[in-house]
Amino acid sequence: MIAVTLGLFIIGGTIGIYLANVQAFRTNEGLSRIQENLRTSFEVMAKELRQAGGTMCGSTQIANVLNGSASQWSSNWAGGTLVGYDGAEAPAVAFGSEAGQRLAGTDAISMLSGDLGNSSFIVSHDTAAAEFELPTGHAFKGGKLVVVCDGHSATLLQLTGVDGTQASYKAAATDDEAAPTVAPGNCSTALGYPTNCDAGTTKAFDTNAVLAELTAATWYVGNNSRGGKSLFRAGATASEEIAEGVSDLQIQYLLQDVASRELDSNWVDASAITDWTTAAAKQVVAVQVTLTLVSSGNIGTNNNPIQRQLTFVANLRSRTP
């Protein structure tokens, strides 16, 4: 009997140690996942925030020959290259309970910029033929929305056809190319600033001007397909999940007076900003983001989920002197 009792004590102690180790492993694994998702969220989101409004050339005179751009958030440059939304305001992504839909009470932010990762120098620009000659090996395809810029100005347009190193941007049918059928199309082939769709403002971009894909992104917290919450990035046509376990996104903004270069003394919510356009007297120059992440299981103290927060600040390079 003594041997049996001692054996039971040993077995009980072994089971207790095993269960404690299992719980410690689950906790450490959950913390590692949270830290990994925090790092991913920060690196990807902060990069796009810093690039918001950028054209690769530092151009401040921006023309836009895309049809209907004023009514499309993904190409409305003049309407604001960075626009924030408080928890009750709905941007391009609707609130709802379905996968990919936005979580009520969380903030969101939309950004436009030229994509440095998908860009190319221009070899030459034929304004009469409405064509750019690009280097061999470029990655552009017909239908892409792009930004072309040099040190003087930039223009938003759509490539209507790409044949080898020749990239065209027609506005109507020509002898060698049918009328563009991919929306939205161009209202003019004259790429000068200011935009004039009727009379046109001719502009020949310099050799070594930069052609870059136009990037449009809305960041928000939404429902994932596994019953949890995630950080999403919505482009012009589709949303993609960036990091799981993100349960809240809160954003504040720092404004600067364009004329005096004087910074405001306080960070403000999106609801306090009434003019997000590129012509506004005050422009957002920095964004403060707070992300809240929650573990997928009850692995914390008292069998509760683990929760962590990350706050970071991103400076908008295009608005920094």
KEKE-3310 file (N, C-alpha, C; in steps of 0.2 Angstrom, whole numbers, plus 5000, padded with zeros to 4 digits):
npx = (5004:5010:5019:5011:5004:5014:5018:5006:5007:5019:5015:5005:5012:5020:5010:5005:5017:5018:5006:5008:5019:5013:5004:5012:5019:5008:5005:5017:5018:5007:5010:5021:5015:5006:5016:5023:5013:5010:5022:5022:5011:5015:5026:5022:5010:5016:5025:5017:5010:5020:5024:5012:5004:5016:5026:5037:5045:5044:5035:5024:5014:5000:4993:4978:4971:4962:4946:4932:4938:4935:4924:4929:4937:4949:4956:4955:4965:4966:4956:4961:4976:4978:4966:4956:4945:4934:4927:4913:4912:4910:4921:4928:4925:4912:4903:4900:4895:4901:4914:4929:4922:4920:4924:4913:4915:4929:4943:4948:4959:4963:4974:4984:4997:5012:5019:5034:5040:5035:5040:5047:5060:5058:5062:5059:5047:5033:5023:5014:5010:5005:5013:5024:5041:5049:5061:5068:5062:5053:5038:5025:5008:4994:4980:4983:4983:4993:5006:5015:5030:5041:5054:5046:5032:5018:5007:4992:4986:4980:4987:4983:4987:5001:5015:5028:5042:5034:5022:5006:4994:4980:4966:4955:4949:4962:4971:4979:4975:4962:4947:4950:4944:4945:4940:4945:4948:4956:4953:4960:4975:4984:4995:4999:5000:4989:4976:4966:4953:4946:4952:4966:4982:4997:5011:5028:5036:5052:5067:5071:5062:5049:5039:5026:5016:5000:4995:4982:4975:4965:4966:4960:4951:4943:4931:4937:4938:4938:4931:4936:4945:4954:4968:4965:4969:4963:4962:4959:4950:4949:4950:4963:4969:4980:4986:4981:4971:4970:4961:4957:4958:4965:4967:4976:4979:4992:4992:4998:5000:5000:5005:5012:5020:5018:5016:5002:4997:4991:4987:4974:4957:4950:4937:4938:4944:4940:4943:4951:4957:4970:4972:4970:4971:4977:4987:4989:5003:5009:5005:4997:4996:4987:4987:4977:4979:4974:4975:4971:4966:4961:4973:4979:4981:4970:4963:4960:4960:4976:4981:4988:4995:5001:5008:5012:5021:5020:5028:5023:5032:5030:5025:5034:5046)
npy = (4994:5006:5008:5009:5021:5030:5029:5034:5048:5052:5050:5059:5071:5071:5073:5085:5093:5091:5097:5110:5114:5112:5122:5133:5132:5135:5148:5155:5152:5159:5172:5174:5173:5184:5194:5193:5196:5209:5215:5212:5220:5233:5235:5234:5242:5255:5257:5260:5271:5281:5283:5289:5299:5301:5303:5298:5308:5319:5329:5342:5347:5340:5332:5324:5313:5303:5295:5300:5302:5309:5304:5291:5284:5277:5284:5297:5309:5323:5324:5319:5312:5305:5300:5299:5289:5289:5278:5277:5281:5277:5271:5266:5252:5243:5242:5227:5209:5199:5190:5199:5211:5227:5231:5238:5253:5254:5262:5268:5270:5278:5278:5285:5283:5283:5268:5263:5250:5245:5251:5261:5268:5280:5279:5287:5299:5300:5311:5314:5301:5296:5288:5279:5274:5261:5253:5237:5223:5228:5228:5232:5232:5232:5242:5245:5257:5272:5282:5295:5304:5319:5330:5342:5340:5329:5315:5307:5292:5280:5265:5260:5250:5238:5234:5225:5236:5247:5257:5262:5276:5279:5289:5287:5278:5274:5273:5262:5256:5250:5258:5261:5249:5245:5250:5264:5272:5286:5303:5312:5313:5322:5327:5337:5349:5362:5349:5347:5341:5344:5354:5351:5350:5350:5340:5334:5322:5321:5312:5298:5301:5295:5281:5274:5262:5266:5266:5261:5260:5255:5254:5243:5236:5220:5207:5190:5174:5164:5166:5176:5192:5203:5212:5221:5225:5234:5235:5244:5235:5223:5215:5210:5200:5205:5203:5192:5192:5205:5216:5229:5246:5262:5278:5294:5311:5322:5339:5352:5369:5374:5386:5394:5384:5379:5368:5359:5359:5348:5330:5324:5317:5309:5314:5327:5333:5343:5345:5336:5337:5339:5353:5359:5370:5366:5352:5334:5328:5319:5302:5294:5278:5265:5249:5235:5219:5202:5186:5170:5160:5156:5159:5166:5174:5168:5161:5169:5178:5184:5200:5213:5229:5240:5256:5267:5280:5287:5297:5307:5307:5314:5326:5332:5345)
npz = (5000:5004:4994:4983:4986:4986:4973:4967:4971:4965:4951:4951:4953:4942:4932:4935:4933:4919:4914:4918:4911:4898:4898:4900:4887:4878:4882:4879:4865:4861:4864:4856:4843:4844:4845:4833:4823:4827:4823:4809:4806:4809:4801:4788:4787:4792:4782:4770:4775:4777:4763:4758:4746:4739:4724:4719:4713:4720:4715:4716:4708:4702:4689:4683:4672:4672:4669:4678:4690:4701:4708:4712:4725:4724:4715:4716:4718:4721:4730:4741:4747:4758:4769:4784:4794:4807:4820:4817:4804:4787:4775:4760:4763:4769:4784:4794:4797:4790:4782:4780:4780:4788:4806:4817:4826:4825:4819:4802:4787:4772:4758:4745:4733:4723:4718:4723:4722:4711:4698:4684:4674:4661:4644:4633:4627:4617:4613:4603:4598:4610:4618:4629:4629:4637:4647:4643:4651:4660:4671:4667:4662:4651:4655:4668:4681:4683:4689:4682:4682:4684:4688:4688:4687:4689:4683:4684:4676:4664:4658:4642:4633:4631:4622:4621:4623:4622:4629:4629:4631:4626:4623:4615:4600:4588:4573:4575:4586:4595:4603:4621:4632:4645:4661:4671:4660:4650:4649:4641:4631:4634:4645:4653:4667:4673:4673:4659:4651:4639:4630:4633:4640:4634:4638:4638:4645:4653:4648:4658:4667:4679:4679:4688:4696:4702:4718:4729:4744:4758:4775:4788:4802:4802:4800:4800:4791:4800:4811:4819:4822:4811:4804:4789:4772:4760:4743:4727:4721:4729:4745:4757:4769:4782:4795:4808:4823:4827:4835:4837:4830:4831:4827:4826:4821:4816:4812:4801:4797:4781:4775:4786:4791:4804:4817:4824:4841:4847:4844:4834:4831:4817:4815:4818:4808:4794:4781:4769:4757:4745:4743:4755:4769:4780:4783:4785:4793:4800:4807:4820:4826:4834:4838:4843:4849:4851:4859:4851:4859:4876:4885:4895:4911:4924:4915:4904:4888:4881:4879:4869:4866:4853:4849:4836:4827:4811:4799:4786:4771:4759:4763:4771:4773)
capx = (5000:5014:5022:5005:5003:5020:5017:5001:5010:5024:5011:5001:5017:5022:5005:5005:5022:5016:5001:5010:5023:5009:5001:5017:5020:5003:5006:5023:5016:5002:5013:5025:5010:5005:5022:5024:5007:5012:5028:5020:5006:5018:5031:5018:5006:5020:5028:5012:5009:5026:5024:5006:5005:5022:5026:5044:5049:5043:5031:5018:5009:4998:4987:4974:4967:4958:4939:4928:4942:4932:4920:4932:4942:4955:4960:4954:4971:4964:4951:4965:4980:4977:4959:4955:4938:4932:4923:4906:4912:4911:4925:4926:4924:4906:4903:4896:4898:4903:4921:4931:4919:4924:4921:4910:4919:4936:4945:4951:4962:4964:4980:4986:5004:5015:5022:5041:5042:5033:5041:5052:5062:5056:5067:5057:5040:5031:5016:5009:5007:5003:5016:5031:5046:5051:5067:5067:5061:5048:5033:5019:5003:4989:4975:4986:4983:5000:5008:5021:5032:5048:5055:5042:5025:5016:5001:4989:4983:4979:4990:4978:4990:5008:5018:5036:5044:5030:5016:5002:4989:4975:4959:4950:4951:4966:4972:4983:4973:4954:4946:4951:4938:4946:4938:4941:4950:4958:4949:4964:4981:4988:4997:5001:4997:4983:4972:4961:4951:4944:4958:4972:4988:5003:5017:5032:5040:5059:5070:5072:5056:5048:5032:5025:5009:4996:4993:4977:4974:4962:4967:4954:4950:4937:4930:4941:4934:4939:4927:4940:4946:4961:4969:4965:4971:4958:4964:4953:4945:4949:4954:4968:4971:4987:4988:4975:4971:4969:4954:4955:4963:4963:4971:4975:4983:4995:4991:5003:4998:5004:5008:5017:5023:5017:5012:4997:5000:4988:4984:4966:4954:4948:4931:4940:4947:4935:4946:4957:4960:4977:4972:4968:4976:4981:4988:4991:5010:5010:4999:4998:4992:4987:4984:4976:4979:4971:4977:4966:4964:4961:4979:4982:4979:4963:4960:4958:4965:4981:4980:4994:4994:5006:5007:5018:5020:5023:5029:5022:5038:5029:5023:5040:5051)
capy = (5000:5012:5009:5012:5028:5034:5029:5039:5054:5053:5051:5066:5077:5071:5076:5092:5097:5091:5102:5117:5115:5113:5129:5138:5132:5138:5155:5157:5152:5164:5178:5174:5175:5191:5199:5192:5199:5216:5217:5212:5225:5239:5236:5235:5248:5261:5259:5264:5278:5285:5284:5292:5306:5302:5302:5296:5313:5325:5333:5345:5349:5334:5332:5318:5312:5297:5297:5299:5301:5313:5299:5285:5285:5274:5288:5304:5312:5330:5323:5318:5306:5302:5301:5295:5288:5287:5272:5277:5283:5272:5273:5261:5246:5243:5238:5221:5203:5194:5190:5205:5217:5231:5230:5244:5256:5254:5267:5266:5275:5277:5281:5285:5285:5279:5262:5263:5244:5243:5257:5261:5275:5281:5280:5292:5300:5302:5314:5313:5294:5295:5282:5279:5269:5259:5248:5230:5219:5231:5224:5235:5228:5236:5242:5248:5264:5273:5289:5297:5311:5321:5335:5348:5339:5322:5314:5300:5290:5273:5262:5256:5245:5238:5230:5225:5241:5253:5258:5268:5278:5282:5291:5286:5274:5276:5269:5256:5253:5251:5262:5257:5245:5244:5256:5270:5275:5292:5309:5316:5311:5328:5325:5343:5352:5358:5345:5350:5336:5346:5357:5347:5353:5346:5339:5329:5320:5320:5305:5296:5302:5289:5278:5269:5259:5269:5261:5264:5256:5256:5249:5243:5230:5217:5200:5185:5169:5159:5169:5181:5198:5203:5218:5220:5230:5234:5239:5246:5229:5217:5215:5205:5199:5206:5200:5190:5194:5212:5218:5237:5251:5269:5283:5301:5314:5329:5344:5357:5374:5374:5393:5395:5378:5378:5362:5360:5357:5341:5325:5325:5311:5310:5318:5334:5336:5344:5345:5331:5338:5341:5360:5361:5375:5362:5345:5329:5327:5313:5298:5290:5272:5261:5242:5230:5212:5197:5179:5166:5156:5159:5157:5171:5173:5166:5158:5174:5179:5189:5206:5218:5235:5244:5262:5269:5286:5287:5303:5307:5310:5319:5333:5335:5349)
capz = (5000:5004:4987:4978:4988:4984:4966:4965:4972:4959:4945:4951:4952:4935:4928:4937:4930:4912:4913:4919:4905:4892:4898:4898:4880:4875:4883:4875:4858:4860:4864:4850:4838:4845:4843:4825:4820:4828:4819:4802:4805:4810:4795:4781:4787:4792:4775:4766:4778:4775:4756:4756:4743:4736:4717:4717:4710:4724:4712:4719:4703:4700:4684:4683:4666:4673:4669:4684:4696:4707:4711:4714:4731:4723:4710:4718:4721:4723:4736:4747:4746:4765:4772:4789:4796:4814:4821:4814:4797:4782:4769:4754:4765:4773:4791:4793:4801:4785:4782:4776:4782:4794:4813:4820:4832:4824:4814:4796:4784:4765:4756:4738:4731:4718:4721:4721:4721:4704:4694:4679:4671:4654:4639:4629:4628:4611:4615:4597:4598:4616:4620:4633:4628:4643:4647:4643:4657:4664:4673:4666:4658:4649:4660:4675:4683:4684:4690:4678:4685:4683:4694:4687:4688:4689:4680:4685:4669:4663:4652:4638:4629:4632:4617:4622:4627:4621:4633:4626:4635:4622:4626:4610:4595:4584:4567:4576:4592:4597:4609:4627:4635:4652:4665:4669:4654:4650:4646:4637:4631:4635:4652:4657:4673:4676:4669:4654:4647:4633:4626:4634:4641:4632:4642:4636:4651:4652:4648:4665:4671:4682:4678:4694:4697:4707:4724:4733:4750:4764:4781:4793:4806:4800:4802:4796:4789:4805:4817:4823:4819:4808:4800:4782:4767:4754:4737:4723:4719:4733:4752:4759:4777:4784:4802:4812:4830:4828:4837:4837:4827:4833:4823:4827:4816:4818:4807:4800:4793:4775:4774:4791:4793:4811:4819:4829:4847:4849:4840:4834:4828:4810:4815:4819:4801:4789:4774:4768:4750:4744:4743:4762:4772:4785:4780:4790:4792:4804:4809:4826:4825:4840:4836:4849:4847:4856:4857:4849:4865:4883:4888:4900:4918:4925:4908:4899:4882:4881:4875:4869:4861:4849:4846:4832:4823:4804:4796:4779:4768:4754:4766:4775:4769)
cpx = (5004:5017:5017:5004:5008:5020:5012:5004:5015:5020:5008:5006:5019:5017:5004:5010:5021:5011:5003:5015:5019:5006:5006:5019:5015:5003:5011:5022:5012:5005:5018:5021:5008:5010:5024:5019:5008:5017:5026:5015:5010:5023:5027:5014:5010:5023:5023:5010:5014:5026:5017:5007:5011:5021:5032:5048:5048:5039:5025:5012:5007:4992:4984:4969:4963:4950:4936:4932:4939:4927:4922:4938:4949:4959:4959:4960:4969:4960:4955:4969:4980:4971:4958:4947:4938:4928:4916:4906:4914:4915:4923:4924:4918:4907:4898:4899:4901:4911:4924:4928:4921:4920:4919:4914:4926:4938:4948:4954:4964:4970:4981:4993:5006:5019:5030:5043:5040:5034:5047:5054:5059:5061:5066:5049:5038:5023:5011:5006:5004:5006:5023:5035:5049:5057:5064:5066:5056:5042:5026:5015:4998:4983:4977:4985:4990:5000:5015:5023:5039:5048:5050:5034:5024:5009:4998:4985:4983:4983:4985:4981:4998:5010:5025:5038:5039:5024:5012:4997:4983:4969:4954:4953:4956:4967:4975:4980:4965:4953:4947:4944:4939:4944:4944:4942:4953:4954:4953:4971:4986:4989:5000:4997:4995:4980:4967:4959:4949:4949:4964:4978:4994:5009:5021:5037:5047:5061:5072:5067:5054:5040:5031:5018:5006:4994:4988:4975:4970:4963:4962:4955:4943:4937:4934:4936:4934:4935:4930:4940:4953:4961:4969:4967:4967:4961:4958:4948:4944:4952:4958:4969:4978:4989:4981:4976:4970:4962:4952:4960:4960:4969:4970:4980:4986:4995:4997:5000:5003:5008:5013:5021:5023:5013:5007:5000:4997:4987:4977:4964:4952:4942:4932:4943:4941:4937:4952:4960:4967:4978:4971:4973:4980:4981:4991:4998:5012:5004:5001:4993:4992:4983:4983:4975:4977:4973:4970:4963:4964:4967:4983:4980:4972:4959:4957:4962:4970:4980:4986:4992:5001:5004:5013:5016:5023:5023:5028:5028:5036:5027:5028:5045:5058)
cpy = (5006:5013:5011:5019:5032:5035:5034:5046:5056:5054:5058:5072:5077:5075:5083:5096:5097:5096:5109:5119:5116:5120:5134:5138:5136:5146:5158:5157:5157:5171:5179:5176:5182:5196:5198:5196:5207:5219:5217:5218:5232:5240:5237:5241:5255:5262:5263:5271:5283:5287:5288:5299:5306:5300:5300:5302:5320:5330:5336:5347:5342:5334:5325:5317:5306:5299:5296:5299:5304:5309:5293:5286:5283:5278:5295:5307:5319:5329:5321:5311:5302:5304:5297:5295:5286:5281:5271:5279:5278:5274:5268:5254:5246:5239:5232:5215:5198:5195:5195:5211:5221:5230:5237:5246:5256:5259:5264:5272:5273:5281:5280:5286:5281:5274:5261:5255:5241:5249:5256:5268:5275:5283:5286:5293:5303:5305:5314:5306:5292:5288:5283:5273:5267:5254:5241:5227:5223:5227:5227:5231:5233:5236:5245:5255:5266:5281:5290:5304:5312:5327:5341:5346:5331:5321:5307:5298:5282:5270:5258:5250:5244:5232:5230:5231:5248:5252:5264:5270:5282:5284:5289:5281:5277:5271:5262:5253:5255:5256:5258:5255:5244:5250:5258:5273:5283:5297:5312:5312:5317:5328:5331:5345:5359:5354:5349:5345:5338:5349:5354:5352:5349:5346:5333:5328:5319:5313:5304:5299:5295:5287:5273:5268:5264:5264:5265:5258:5259:5251:5249:5236:5227:5210:5195:5179:5163:5161:5174:5187:5199:5210:5217:5226:5230:5238:5242:5241:5224:5219:5209:5205:5200:5202:5198:5192:5201:5214:5225:5241:5258:5273:5290:5304:5321:5333:5349:5363:5375:5381:5395:5390:5376:5372:5363:5357:5350:5337:5326:5318:5314:5315:5325:5337:5337:5344:5341:5332:5340:5349:5363:5365:5371:5355:5341:5328:5321:5309:5294:5284:5268:5255:5238:5223:5207:5190:5175:5162:5159:5156:5161:5169:5172:5164:5163:5175:5184:5194:5211:5224:5238:5250:5265:5276:5285:5294:5303:5311:5315:5326:5335:5339:5346)
cpz = (5000:4997:4982:4980:4985:4976:4963:4966:4967:4953:4945:4950:4945:4931:4929:4933:4922:4910:4913:4913:4898:4892:4897:4891:4876:4876:4879:4868:4856:4859:4858:4844:4838:4842:4836:4821:4821:4824:4812:4801:4805:4803:4789:4781:4787:4786:4771:4769:4776:4768:4754:4752:4739:4728:4714:4715:4715:4721:4716:4715:4700:4695:4685:4677:4666:4673:4676:4690:4702:4711:4714:4719:4729:4717:4711:4721:4724:4729:4742:4746:4753:4768:4778:4791:4803:4814:4818:4807:4793:4776:4764:4756:4770:4779:4790:4797:4796:4785:4777:4777:4788:4800:4815:4826:4831:4818:4807:4792:4777:4763:4748:4737:4725:4721:4718:4719:4714:4699:4689:4677:4664:4650:4635:4629:4621:4612:4609:4597:4604:4619:4624:4630:4635:4642:4646:4650:4662:4666:4671:4661:4656:4654:4667:4675:4686:4686:4686:4681:4683:4689:4693:4689:4688:4686:4682:4678:4669:4657:4648:4634:4631:4627:4618:4626:4626:4625:4631:4631:4631:4626:4621:4605:4591:4578:4569:4583:4593:4603:4615:4630:4642:4656:4669:4662:4655:4647:4641:4636:4632:4643:4656:4663:4671:4671:4665:4649:4640:4628:4627:4635:4640:4637:4640:4642:4649:4651:4656:4670:4674:4681:4684:4694:4703:4712:4728:4738:4755:4770:4786:4797:4804:4802:4797:4795:4794:4811:4821:4820:4816:4805:4793:4778:4761:4749:4733:4721:4724:4740:4753:4766:4778:4790:4806:4820:4832:4829:4837:4833:4828:4830:4825:4822:4819:4811:4807:4795:4787:4774:4779:4793:4800:4812:4824:4835:4850:4843:4840:4830:4821:4810:4816:4813:4796:4782:4773:4761:4750:4744:4750:4765:4777:4782:4785:4788:4795:4806:4815:4826:4832:4838:4843:4846:4853:4854:4855:4854:4871:4887:4893:4907:4919:4919:4904:4893:4884:4877:4875:4864:4859:4847:4842:4829:4816:4802:4789:4775:4763:4757:4771:4771:4769)
residu = (MET:ILE:ALA:VAL:THR:LEU:GLY:LEU:PHE:ILE:ILE:GLY:GLY:THR:ILE:GLY:ILE:TYR:LEU:ALA:ASN:VAL:GLN:ALA:PHE:ARG:THR:ASN:GLU:GLY:LEU:SER:ARG:ILE:GLN:GLU:ASN:LEU:ARG:THR:SER:PHE:GLU:VAL:MET:ALA:LYS:GLU:LEU:ARG:GLN:ALA:GLY:GLY:THR:MET:CYS:GLY:SER:THR:GLN:ILE:ALA:ASN:VAL:LEU:ASN:GLY:SER:ALA:SER:GLN:TRP:SER:SER:ASN:TRP:ALA:GLY:GLY:THR:LEU:VAL:GLY:TYR:ASP:GLY:ALA:GLU:ALA:PRO:ALA:VAL:ALA:PHE:GLY:SER:GLU:ALA:GLY:GLN:ARG:LEU:ALA:GLY:THR:ASP:ALA:ILE:SER:MET:LEU:SER:GLY:ASP:LEU:GLY:ASN:SER:SER:PHE:ILE:VAL:SER:HIS:ASP:THR:ALA:ALA:ALA:GLU:PHE:GLU:LEU:PRO:THR:GLY:HIS:ALA:PHE:LYS:GLY:GLY:LYS:LEU:VAL:VAL:VAL:CYS:ASP:GLY:HIS:SER:ALA:THR:LEU:LEU:GLN:LEU:THR:GLY:VAL:ASP:GLY:THR:GLN:ALA:SER:TYR:LYS:ALA:ALA:ALA:THR:ASP:ASP:GLU:ALA:ALA:PRO:THR:VAL:ALA:PRO:GLY:ASN:CYS:SER:THR:ALA:LEU:GLY:TYR:PRO:THR:ASN:CYS:ASP:ALA:GLY:THR:THR:LYS:ALA:PHE:ASP:THR:ASN:ALA:VAL:LEU:ALA:GLU:LEU:THR:ALA:ALA:THR:TRP:TYR:VAL:GLY:ASN:ASN:SER:ARG:GLY:GLY:LYS:SER:LEU:PHE:ARG:ALA:GLY:ALA:THR:ALA:SER:GLU:GLU:ILE:ALA:GLU:GLY:VAL:SER:ASP:LEU:GLN:ILE:GLN:TYR:LEU:LEU:GLN:ASP:VAL:ALA:SER:ARG:GLU:LEU:ASP:SER:ASN:TRP:VAL:ASP:ALA:SER:ALA:ILE:THR:ASP:TRP:THR:THR:ALA:ALA:ALA:LYS:GLN:VAL:VAL:ALA:VAL:GLN:VAL:THR:LEU:THR:LEU:VAL:SER:SER:GLY:ASN:ILE:GLY:THR:ASN:ASN:ASN:PRO:ILE:GLN:ARG:GLN:LEU:THR:PHE:VAL:ALA:ASN:LEU:ARG:SER:ARG:THR:PRO)
# end
